[in-house]
Amino acid sequence: MSKQHAAGFIALVDAAKKRVEEVSAQSLPALLAADTNALLIDVREDNEFAQGHVRGARHIGKGVIERDIEAACPDKSQTLYLYCGGGYRSALAADALRQMGYRKAVSVDGGWRQLKDIMPTG
């Protein structure tokens, strides 16, 4: 069952997606293998992360990522791959991080719904 998103939320996400880089969930394993310094960040809610996540992903929820990212990743040139359930919240988070100076904050399109079938989970 897919969740129906409000029009205002979709407009906000669409605007963010024009400003951020996105990669497909299918391309993520190869990208992570090629850049072992990249961080994978799960921006979903605590309860979503507890129910399952990509093995090795750091959990920094979208609600606190702007507050906590600099302690978790002080290097603003490091590549950050962000994922959520499907790619909407991660696009918003990547947009905020880019505004904070993180040049390689990338949203994973397809998010957990696709990643759980192609990457090891924890």
C-alpha beads as a LAMMPS data file, in Angstrom:
LAMMPS data file: protein, C-alpha beads

122 atoms
121 bonds

1 atom types
1 bond types

-500.0 500.0 xlo xhi
-500.0 500.0 ylo yhi
-500.0 500.0 zlo zhi

Masses

1 110.0

Atoms # bond

1 1 1 0.000 0.000 0.000
2 1 1 1.548 3.317 -1.001
3 1 1 1.102 6.444 1.036
4 1 1 -0.545 9.393 -0.701
5 1 1 1.574 12.509 -0.203
6 1 1 0.125 16.008 0.083
7 1 1 0.552 18.345 -2.879
8 1 1 2.575 20.872 -0.867
9 1 1 5.019 18.170 0.225
10 1 1 5.422 16.930 -3.353
11 1 1 6.095 20.489 -4.559
12 1 1 8.753 20.933 -1.862
13 1 1 10.415 17.623 -2.786
14 1 1 10.288 18.388 -6.526
15 1 1 12.048 21.717 -5.918
16 1 1 14.729 20.019 -3.773
17 1 1 15.288 17.318 -6.407
18 1 1 16.165 20.021 -8.936
19 1 1 18.994 21.168 -6.670
20 1 1 20.473 17.868 -5.469
21 1 1 22.253 14.963 -7.049
22 1 1 20.365 11.678 -7.043
23 1 1 21.572 8.146 -7.665
24 1 1 19.479 5.046 -8.142
25 1 1 19.291 2.425 -5.421
26 1 1 20.589 -0.084 -7.978
27 1 1 23.780 1.930 -8.514
28 1 1 24.530 2.394 -4.807
29 1 1 26.472 -0.858 -4.122
30 1 1 28.985 -0.067 -6.881
31 1 1 29.285 3.564 -5.777
32 1 1 30.005 2.542 -2.193
33 1 1 32.538 -0.052 -3.358
34 1 1 34.316 2.598 -5.436
35 1 1 34.454 5.147 -2.588
36 1 1 35.178 3.411 0.705
37 1 1 35.253 6.787 2.497
38 1 1 31.652 7.589 1.581
39 1 1 29.070 7.488 4.341
40 1 1 25.650 5.899 3.993
41 1 1 23.081 7.690 6.133
42 1 1 19.551 6.486 6.869
43 1 1 17.385 9.564 7.463
44 1 1 14.199 7.687 8.361
45 1 1 12.485 7.824 11.749
46 1 1 13.903 5.828 14.687
47 1 1 11.165 3.180 14.504
48 1 1 11.693 2.691 10.763
49 1 1 15.446 2.223 11.248
50 1 1 14.827 -0.253 14.091
51 1 1 12.610 -2.364 11.812
52 1 1 15.424 -2.751 9.272
53 1 1 18.191 -0.839 7.549
54 1 1 21.120 -1.279 5.205
55 1 1 23.978 -2.915 7.088
56 1 1 26.608 -0.323 7.965
57 1 1 24.318 2.683 7.510
58 1 1 24.471 5.413 10.112
59 1 1 21.159 6.564 11.460
60 1 1 20.673 10.321 11.582
61 1 1 16.981 11.068 11.259
62 1 1 15.805 13.838 8.966
63 1 1 14.429 15.680 11.973
64 1 1 17.887 16.099 13.529
65 1 1 20.341 15.784 10.643
66 1 1 21.083 19.508 10.353
67 1 1 21.825 19.624 14.079
68 1 1 23.936 16.440 14.240
69 1 1 25.728 16.134 10.891
70 1 1 28.762 18.239 11.724
71 1 1 29.632 16.009 14.696
72 1 1 29.063 12.846 12.646
73 1 1 30.849 14.140 9.549
74 1 1 33.018 17.228 9.983
75 1 1 34.534 16.850 6.475
76 1 1 32.178 18.735 4.182
77 1 1 33.889 17.283 1.093
78 1 1 33.079 13.675 2.064
79 1 1 30.452 11.926 -0.032
80 1 1 27.217 11.306 1.874
81 1 1 24.598 8.975 0.413
82 1 1 21.268 9.567 2.125
83 1 1 18.276 7.264 1.937
84 1 1 14.763 7.177 3.341
85 1 1 11.767 5.050 2.415
86 1 1 11.613 6.030 -1.237
87 1 1 13.728 9.115 -1.910
88 1 1 11.595 12.056 -0.844
89 1 1 12.864 12.806 2.668
90 1 1 16.423 12.023 1.588
91 1 1 16.153 14.646 -1.175
92 1 1 15.004 17.226 1.372
93 1 1 17.837 16.256 3.736
94 1 1 20.437 16.373 0.947
95 1 1 19.177 19.813 -0.048
96 1 1 19.563 21.089 3.534
97 1 1 23.060 19.615 3.832
98 1 1 24.138 21.212 0.564
99 1 1 22.964 24.550 1.943
100 1 1 25.203 23.844 4.960
101 1 1 28.209 23.359 2.672
102 1 1 28.222 19.580 2.139
103 1 1 29.140 19.470 -1.542
104 1 1 28.546 15.748 -2.024
105 1 1 25.257 15.131 -0.209
106 1 1 23.464 12.717 -2.540
107 1 1 19.916 11.352 -2.328
108 1 1 19.289 7.679 -3.090
109 1 1 16.201 7.442 -5.297
110 1 1 14.167 4.362 -4.482
111 1 1 15.379 4.336 -0.880
112 1 1 14.777 1.515 1.559
113 1 1 11.955 0.034 -0.524
114 1 1 14.523 -0.923 -3.176
115 1 1 17.724 -1.143 -1.117
116 1 1 16.395 -3.900 1.145
117 1 1 16.263 -6.213 -1.864
118 1 1 19.737 -5.461 -3.235
119 1 1 21.978 -4.777 -0.207
120 1 1 22.731 -6.629 3.032
121 1 1 20.443 -5.496 5.833
122 1 1 20.905 -5.256 9.563

Bonds

1 1 1 2
2 1 2 3
3 1 3 4
4 1 4 5
5 1 5 6
6 1 6 7
7 1 7 8
8 1 8 9
9 1 9 10
10 1 10 11
11 1 11 12
12 1 12 13
13 1 13 14
14 1 14 15
15 1 15 16
16 1 16 17
17 1 17 18
18 1 18 19
19 1 19 20
20 1 20 21
21 1 21 22
22 1 22 23
23 1 23 24
24 1 24 25
25 1 25 26
26 1 26 27
27 1 27 28
28 1 28 29
29 1 29 30
30 1 30 31
31 1 31 32
32 1 32 33
33 1 33 34
34 1 34 35
35 1 35 36
36 1 36 37
37 1 37 38
38 1 38 39
39 1 39 40
40 1 40 41
41 1 41 42
42 1 42 43
43 1 43 44
44 1 44 45
45 1 45 46
46 1 46 47
47 1 47 48
48 1 48 49
49 1 49 50
50 1 50 51
51 1 51 52
52 1 52 53
53 1 53 54
54 1 54 55
55 1 55 56
56 1 56 57
57 1 57 58
58 1 58 59
59 1 59 60
60 1 60 61
61 1 61 62
62 1 62 63
63 1 63 64
64 1 64 65
65 1 65 66
66 1 66 67
67 1 67 68
68 1 68 69
69 1 69 70
70 1 70 71
71 1 71 72
72 1 72 73
73 1 73 74
74 1 74 75
75 1 75 76
76 1 76 77
77 1 77 78
78 1 78 79
79 1 79 80
80 1 80 81
81 1 81 82
82 1 82 83
83 1 83 84
84 1 84 85
85 1 85 86
86 1 86 87
87 1 87 88
88 1 88 89
89 1 89 90
90 1 90 91
91 1 91 92
92 1 92 93
93 1 93 94
94 1 94 95
95 1 95 96
96 1 96 97
97 1 97 98
98 1 98 99
99 1 99 100
100 1 100 101
101 1 101 102
102 1 102 103
103 1 103 104
104 1 104 105
105 1 105 106
106 1 106 107
107 1 107 108
108 1 108 109
109 1 109 110
110 1 110 111
111 1 111 112
112 1 112 113
113 1 113 114
114 1 114 115
115 1 115 116
116 1 116 117
117 1 117 118
118 1 118 119
119 1 119 120
120 1 120 121
121 1 121 122
